[in-house]
Amino acid sequence: MYKLLHRKLLDWFFDAYSFKNEFESKRAESLLYITITVGIFFICMGIVQRTLDMENIIIVGTAIGLVGIGITLLLIKFGKLYYAGDTLVLVCLIVICVADLYDDWKSSLKQNQYKIYVSLVSLLGT
């Protein structure tokens, strides 16, 4: 069952591709699975943020992330792997900036303002 689902997913996304070698094929698969995993993470975080009634700017950051994941998946489907990888990284950077840096910067609590340094480190890691 898992192998059949796995094959169908790969066939649907990569039907227009003609990979030159195994390395390119595995790299494309990795990008697809990373994108799907980040999308699932954004969905889970959005549900948690909405349930906890967090500020709108944080939810907007997650919504931007979901739109970006959709764009990344479309780029993968249409054969633009290079642009898809760049888009995925850019989406993560935007979400970190909107949901973390902006929210911490405008906060009136000193503890949240100190968290800006943690957000900057996560940007650097990305």
Secondary structure, 3 states (H helix, E strand, C coil): CHHHHHHHHHHHHCCCCCCCCHHHHHHHHHHHHHHHHHHHHHHHHHHHHHHCCCCHHHHHHHHHHHHHHHHHHHHHHCCCHHHHHHHHHHHHHHHHHHHHHHHHHHCCCHHHHHCHHHHHHHHHHC
